[in-house]
Amino acid sequence: MNKYAVIMAGGIGSRFWPRSRKSHPKQFLKIGSDKTLIQETVERLAPVIKQEHIYIVISREHFDLVREQLPGIPEKNILIEPVGRNTTACIALAAYYIAREDKDGIMCVLPADHKILDKNAYHERLNVAIDVASREECLVTFGIVPEYQETGYGYIEQGEVCCKEFGSGIMKVKRFCEKPNADKAWEYYSSGKYFWNSGMFIWSVNSIINSIEKHMPATADALKPIIEIEAGELDNFLQKVYPDLEPISIDYGVMEKAYNVYVVTGTFGWSDVGSWRTLEKMIKPDQHDNSFQGNTVAIESSNNIVIGNKRLVALLHVDDLVVVETEDALLICSKDKTQEVRKVIDHLKDKGKEEYL
C-alpha cells in the first residue's frame, strides 16, 4: 500500500507578525533552525514517505517560494488553491487529486509550520498511525500528551483503548474540545484523559473521501470531478468552483461528526509554532530565563523573548515581554498575550496600512 503526505501550506501565520507576512508567511521562515519550517516538515518525512509522494497545497503567490525551498518536490505535486477555504476544502482537493492514481493509498495530512524535536519518536508513532489507518476503515489523528495546561490548543478526550495489536496509546476519540479557558485547561491537564489536538491526520484516501461525501456533500460534489478532468484543466476548474466552497475546518466539517475516529497519542517534542511564545522551547534561555535571538543586551530583566534583526535590542528592568524587530516594524507585547497578535493585523487592515501586512 502506497503512502502519501499532504502538507497544508496555505496559512499566513498572523500570530507571527511582524516576521510573517502575506508574501512570506511563517512556514517559509527559519525559526530556531537553519532550515525553514516547510523544509523541516518535508525532510523529517524522508524515512517514511517517498518525496515523489509528497504533495504541497499552497496559494498561488507562494508558488515560487515552494519551488525555491523544495526543489525535490515534483511540480505536478504542488496544488494551488485559488482562494483560502480552510482545511476541509484543502484536504478534499488533495484527496481527490491523489485518488486519480491511487484511491487505496494512505494519506498523511500535516501542517507546514509545526516543529518536532524527537524525529525518531515521531516516525515510530507515524508508522503506528499508518498501520491503524491501513487496516481499519477509520480516521486517525495525533493526540499530543500535554506538558502543561495550555489554553491555545484544542483538546481530544480519550475513549476506549483499541487496536492493541498495533501497539499502545491507541484509543477511540470520545469528543473534540474547543480551546479552553485557564480553569478548564487545568481540568483537562490534571485529569490525564485529554490530549492536545495536533491537527495532524492519517487515513486512507478512500476513507476521507467517503467521510467528506457523507458529512460535507456540497464540497464533495464540487470537487469530485477532479478525479476525471485532465491535469491541465485543474487550475481553470478550481477557479470556477473553489470560491463557492464552504470555508470550514476539517475538525468541524468531518471529524466531530464521524463515528470512526481514533487517536494515536505521542510525545515527540511537538509544537505548532502558533505564537512567539513557543520559541521558548527552541532557544536556550540565559540564567534569567530570557530567550534571545540576535544582538540583545538585558539588564535586570527576566523571562523575556527577543527576536532581533539588525539593530541592538536593549532591555532594562522589564519582565515577561516579547520583542520582535524587523526592518519596518517592531512588536512589543506581554508574553501572555502572544495569541492576540492577530489583533494588530486586523488594526492595520482597518487603517489601510497594507504595506505592513
MOHURA-V790925 format. One record per backbone hydrogen bond with DSSP energy under -1.0 kcal/mol. CO is the residue of the C=O (numbers start at 1). NH is the residue of the N-H. Records with the same first field share a line. If there is no record, write none. Layout:
CO: NH + NH
This chain:
2: 106
4: 108
5: 55
6: 110
7: 57
8: 112
13: 16
14: 17
16: 19 + 20
24: 21
25: 28
26: 29
27: 38
29: 37
36: 40
37: 41
38: 42
39: 43
40: 44
42: 45
43: 46
45: 48 + 49
50: 53
51: 54
53: 5
55: 7
56: 79
57: 9
58: 81
59: 62
60: 63
62: 66
63: 67
64: 68
65: 69
66: 70
70: 73
74: 77
75: 78
77: 56
79: 58
86: 90
87: 91
88: 92
89: 93
90: 94
91: 95
92: 96
93: 97
94: 98
95: 99
98: 101 + 102
103: 206
105: 205
106: 4
107: 203
108: 6
109: 201
110: 8
115: 271
118: 122
119: 123
120: 124
121: 125
122: 126
123: 127
124: 128
125: 129
126: 130
127: 131
128: 132
129: 133
130: 134
131: 135
132: 136
136: 138
139: 262
140: 202
141: 264
142: 198
143: 266
144: 196
148: 150
154: 197
155: 177
156: 195
157: 174 + 175
160: 172
163: 166
164: 167
169: 265
170: 162
171: 263
172: 159
175: 157
177: 155
181: 185
182: 186
183: 187
184: 188
185: 189
186: 190
187: 191
193: 158
195: 156
196: 144
200: 142
201: 109
202: 140
203: 107
204: 208
205: 209
206: 210
207: 211
208: 212
209: 213
210: 214
211: 215
212: 216
216: 220
217: 221
218: 222
219: 223
220: 224
223: 226
224: 227
225: 228 + 229
230: 233
231: 234
233: 237
234: 238
235: 239
236: 240
237: 241
238: 242
242: 245
246: 248
248: 88
249: 253
250: 254 + 255
251: 256
254: 257 + 258
260: 139
261: 173
262: 141
263: 171
264: 143
266: 145
268: 118
269: 117
271: 115
275: 278
276: 279
277: 280
278: 281
279: 282 + 283
286: 289
288: 303
290: 286
291: 306
293: 308
295: 313
297: 315
299: 317
302: 320
304: 291
305: 323
306: 293
307: 325
313: 297
315: 299
320: 335
321: 305
322: 333
323: 307
324: 331
329: 326
331: 324
333: 322
334: 337
335: 338
337: 340
338: 341
340: 343
341: 344
342: 346
343: 347
344: 348
345: 349
346: 350
347: 351
348: 353
349: 352
352: 354
353: 356
354: 357
357: 22
